[in-house]
Amino acid sequence: MTVVIPARNCAQELPGCLEAIGAQVYSGPLEVVIAVAPSTDGTEQAAAEAICSWPARVVANPAGTTSAGLNAAIQAARGEVIVRVDAQSRLPDGYVEQAVATLTRTGAANVGGVQRPVGQSGLSRVIAAAMSSGFGGGPAHFRRGRHEGPVDTVYLGVFDAAALAAVGGFDESLERNQDYEMNWRLREQGRFVWLDPSLVVDYLPRSSWDGLARQYYDYGAWKRVVIGRHPRSAQPRQLAAPALVCGLVLSAIELIRGRLRGGLVPAAYIGSCAVAALRLGRGLPALGDRLRAAAAFAVMHLSWGMGFLVGKRRGR
């Protein structure tokens, strides 16, 4: 069993990630491989300090991307099962044991669970609430899945190492959406990607508006690249944000021409954001926080849609 962690600019998050891994109970041998990319916040030093008190190994990831880091860590792995973990995630107690049991029971190539955004304070708490909403995060199974079974993709993942090797690992030309693309290749080989909703992993979201916008812009841009390579992998939910952006642009043109009907789409969208923010309930009791959640919805949707439509990203 090998836990692989791609690490870049995560000096603050890495210790907590390793602490959660250390709390796992597993009957077999468990090793940790950290692929460290060039960073500006001391991640290299944090990883070096971690291995002094933790049975972990560090490998270099000079390319700096998540895909390259995962492949470097997987290449150094000795285990027959690969547990993918991000520094921003926190594994719950029993995660590894449960995931391996599900992997064995189902014969799947990849088993994963549900992402639960957890903000610590301030804006990150608002963004976490917005991401947890079906209106904000969308209907993807790894966000709101309730039923066990085959799905298109999952959060993180616990892999059969042989199945992962058979598809060539992660595509290093992708800086985002590499999980979805790799899971598509697994499914194209007739293997299962399995959702176990009992596996709920905490995720620490961005804590700034510009960080959130960049993240979702990149999501959209790289999703277009993946759909371009694998057109049959496209899902209707992935076209909602680009359609919204197109609708708002057309509405703006109508308003410039003096046609009041151009205000219908913006008004309907603003109203939808407001209603969705109000429905967040006890998670955000303050009116100011709900207003910021409505803004977070717009940042996520519009950034994703703009990235999909005009984002320029390298790719074969």
C-alpha positions in Angstrom: 0.0 0.0 0.0 1.5 3.3 -1.1 0.1 6.8 -0.4 1.2 9.3 -3.0 1.0 13.1 -2.4 1.8 15.7 -5.0 3.0 18.8 -3.1 3.5 22.3 -4.4 3.1 25.5 -2.3 1.5 23.7 0.5 3.9 24.1 3.4 1.1 24.9 5.8 -1.3 22.2 4.7 1.2 19.3 4.4 1.7 18.6 8.1 -2.0 18.2 8.7 -2.4 16.0 5.7 0.4 13.7 7.0 -1.1 13.7 10.5 -4.4 12.4 9.1 -2.6 9.7 7.1 -0.7 8.7 10.3 -4.0 8.1 12.1 -5.0 5.4 9.6 -5.2 1.9 10.8 -4.2 -0.7 8.2 -3.2 -4.3 8.6 -0.5 -4.3 5.9 2.6 -2.3 5.2 1.9 1.4 4.3 4.4 3.8 2.8 4.1 7.4 1.9 5.8 9.0 -1.2 5.7 12.8 -1.5 6.4 14.3 -4.9 7.7 17.9 -4.2 7.5 20.5 -7.0 9.5 23.8 -7.0 7.7 26.0 -4.5 7.8 29.5 -3.1 6.5 28.9 0.4 9.0 26.4 1.8 7.2 23.2 0.8 10.5 21.5 0.2 11.7 22.3 3.7 8.3 21.2 5.2 8.6 17.8 3.3 12.2 17.4 4.5 11.2 18.0 8.1 8.3 15.6 7.8 10.4 12.7 6.7 12.6 13.2 9.7 9.8 12.1 12.0 7.6 10.1 9.5 8.4 7.0 7.4 8.0 8.8 4.2 10.1 9.3 1.0 10.4 12.5 -1.1 10.9 12.4 -4.8 11.4 15.4 -7.1 8.8 16.8 -9.4 10.8 19.3 -11.5 7.9 19.7 -14.0 5.8 21.1 -11.2 2.4 19.8 -12.3 0.1 17.6 -10.3 0.1 14.9 -13.1 3.9 14.8 -13.2 4.1 14.6 -9.4 1.6 11.8 -9.2 3.4 9.8 -11.8 6.8 10.4 -10.2 5.4 9.2 -6.8 3.7 6.2 -8.4 6.9 5.2 -10.2 8.7 5.2 -6.8 5.8 3.3 -5.1 6.2 -0.3 -3.9 2.6 -1.1 -3.1 0.0 -3.0 -5.1 -2.6 -0.4 -4.1 -2.1 3.3 -4.7 -3.8 5.8 -2.4 -3.9 9.3 -4.0 -4.0 12.2 -1.5 -3.7 15.9 -1.9 -2.0 18.1 0.7 -5.3 20.1 0.9 -7.3 17.0 1.9 -7.8 15.4 5.2 -8.5 11.6 5.3 -11.1 10.5 7.8 -10.3 7.7 10.3 -10.7 4.3 8.6 -10.5 5.7 5.0 -7.7 3.5 3.8 -9.1 0.3 5.3 -12.6 0.9 4.0 -11.4 1.9 0.5 -9.2 -1.2 0.1 -12.1 -3.4 1.3 -14.4 -1.8 -1.3 -11.7 -2.2 -4.0 -11.4 -5.9 -3.2 -15.1 -6.5 -3.0 -16.0 -4.7 -6.3 -13.0 -5.5 -8.4 -12.9 -1.8 -9.4 -9.8 -0.2 -10.8 -10.4 2.9 -8.7 -12.5 3.5 -5.6 -13.2 7.0 -4.2 -15.7 9.0 -2.2 -17.2 12.4 -1.7 -15.4 15.7 -1.3 -16.5 17.8 1.7 -15.3 21.4 1.5 -14.5 22.7 4.9 -13.5 26.3 5.4 -11.6 27.3 8.5 -12.6 30.9 8.8 -13.6 34.1 6.9 -13.9 33.8 3.2 -12.8 30.2 3.0 -15.8 29.2 5.1 -18.1 31.1 2.7 -16.4 29.5 -0.4 -16.7 26.0 1.3 -20.5 26.5 1.8 -20.9 27.6 -1.8 -18.9 24.6 -3.1 -21.0 22.3 -1.0 -24.2 23.6 -2.6 -25.6 21.8 -5.6 -26.1 25.1 -7.2 -22.4 26.0 -6.7 -20.6 22.7 -7.0 -22.9 21.1 -9.5 -24.4 17.5 -9.5 -21.2 15.6 -9.9 -21.2 12.3 -7.9 -18.0 13.1 -6.0 -19.7 16.2 -4.7 -23.2 15.0 -3.8 -23.2 11.3 -4.4 -25.5 9.3 -2.1 -25.5 5.8 -3.7 -22.7 3.4 -4.2 -21.9 2.2 -7.6 -20.0 2.9 -10.9 -19.5 6.6 -11.8 -17.5 8.7 -14.2 -15.0 10.0 -11.6 -14.4 10.3 -7.9 -12.6 12.5 -5.5 -8.9 11.5 -5.0 -9.0 7.7 -5.5 -7.6 4.4 -4.3 -6.3 2.5 -7.3 -5.3 -1.0 -8.3 -1.7 -0.3 -9.2 -1.7 -2.7 -12.1 -4.8 -1.1 -13.7 -3.3 2.3 -13.3 -0.1 1.1 -15.0 -2.1 -0.5 -17.8 -3.5 2.9 -18.9 -0.1 4.7 -18.6 -0.8 6.6 -15.4 -1.8 10.3 -15.5 -1.5 12.4 -18.6 1.3 14.8 -17.8 0.2 17.3 -20.6 -2.8 18.1 -18.4 -2.5 20.6 -15.6 -6.1 20.2 -14.5 -8.8 17.6 -15.0 -6.2 14.8 -15.1 -8.3 12.7 -12.7 -11.4 12.7 -14.9 -9.4 12.0 -18.1 -7.5 9.1 -16.5 -10.7 7.6 -15.1 -12.2 7.9 -18.6 -9.3 5.8 -20.0 -9.9 3.2 -17.2 -13.6 3.0 -18.1 -12.7 2.7 -21.8 -10.7 -0.4 -20.9 -13.9 -1.9 -19.3 -12.8 -1.2 -15.8 -15.0 0.3 -13.1 -14.6 3.6 -11.3 -16.5 3.1 -8.0 -18.1 5.6 -5.7 -18.3 4.6 -2.0 -20.3 7.5 -0.4 -19.1 6.4 3.1 -15.7 7.7 2.1 -16.1 11.4 2.9 -12.8 13.5 2.7 -12.5 17.0 4.0 -11.1 19.5 1.5 -9.6 23.0 2.3 -10.9 25.4 -0.4 -9.3 28.6 -1.6 -9.4 31.5 0.7 -9.3 34.5 -1.7 -11.4 35.7 -4.6 -8.6 35.7 -7.1 -7.5 32.2 -6.1 -11.0 30.9 -6.5 -11.3 32.6 -9.9 -8.0 31.2 -11.2 -8.9 27.7 -10.0 -12.2 27.6 -11.8 -10.9 29.3 -14.9 -8.3 26.6 -15.2 -10.9 23.9 -14.5 -12.9 25.2 -17.5 -10.0 25.6 -19.8 -8.6 22.1 -19.2 -12.1 20.6 -19.4 -12.3 21.8 -22.9 -9.0 20.2 -23.7 -10.1 16.9 -22.3 -13.4 17.0 -24.2 -11.5 17.8 -27.3 -9.5 14.6 -26.9 -12.4 12.5 -25.7 -15.6 13.9 -27.1 -17.7 11.1 -25.8 -16.6 11.9 -22.2 -18.6 15.1 -22.2 -21.5 15.4 -19.8 -24.4 17.9 -20.0 -23.5 19.5 -16.7 -20.1 20.5 -18.1 -21.8 22.8 -20.7 -24.0 24.7 -18.2 -21.4 27.4 -17.3 -20.3 28.1 -20.9 -24.0 28.4 -21.9 -24.5 30.9 -19.0 -21.6 33.0 -20.2 -22.9 33.0 -23.7 -26.4 33.9 -22.5 -25.0 36.9 -20.5 -23.0 38.1 -23.4 -26.0 38.0 -25.7 -28.0 39.8 -23.0 -25.5 42.5 -22.8 -25.7 43.1 -26.5 -29.5 43.3 -26.3 -29.3 45.9 -23.5 -26.8 47.9 -25.5 -29.2 48.0 -28.3 -31.9 49.3 -25.9 -33.9 46.1 -25.8 -35.1 45.5 -22.2 -35.6 41.8 -22.8 -31.8 41.6 -22.5 -32.2 42.0 -18.8 -34.1 38.7 -18.4 -31.2 36.3 -18.2 -29.0 38.5 -15.9 -32.0 39.1 -13.6 -32.9 35.4 -13.5 -29.3 34.4 -12.8 -28.8 37.0 -10.0 -32.1 35.9 -8.5 -31.0 32.2 -8.6 -27.7 33.1 -6.9 -29.6 34.9 -4.2 -32.1 32.1 -3.6 -29.3 29.5 -3.5 -27.4 31.6 -1.0 -30.4 32.0 1.2 -30.9 28.2 1.2 -27.5 27.6 2.7 -29.3 27.8 6.1 -27.5 27.4 9.4 -24.1 27.0 7.7 -24.0 30.7 7.0 -26.4 32.5 9.4 -25.1 36.0 8.7 -26.6 38.0 5.8 -23.2 39.3 4.8 -21.9 35.8 4.5 -24.8 34.8 2.3 -24.2 37.8 0.1 -20.6 36.7 -0.3 -21.8 33.1 -1.0 -23.9 34.5 -3.9 -20.8 36.2 -5.2 -18.9 33.0 -4.9 -21.5 31.2 -7.0 -21.0 33.8 -9.7 -17.2 33.7 -9.5 -17.2 29.9 -9.9 -19.7 29.7 -12.7 -18.4 32.6 -14.8 -14.7 31.7 -14.3 -15.4 28.1 -15.3 -17.4 29.2 -18.3 -14.9 31.8 -19.5 -12.1 29.3 -19.1 -14.0 26.7 -21.2 -14.7 29.3 -23.9 -11.5 31.3 -24.2 -8.9 29.8 -21.9 -5.7 29.0 -23.7 -3.8 26.0 -22.3 -1.1 23.8 -23.6 -2.1 20.3 -24.7 -1.4 17.7 -27.4 
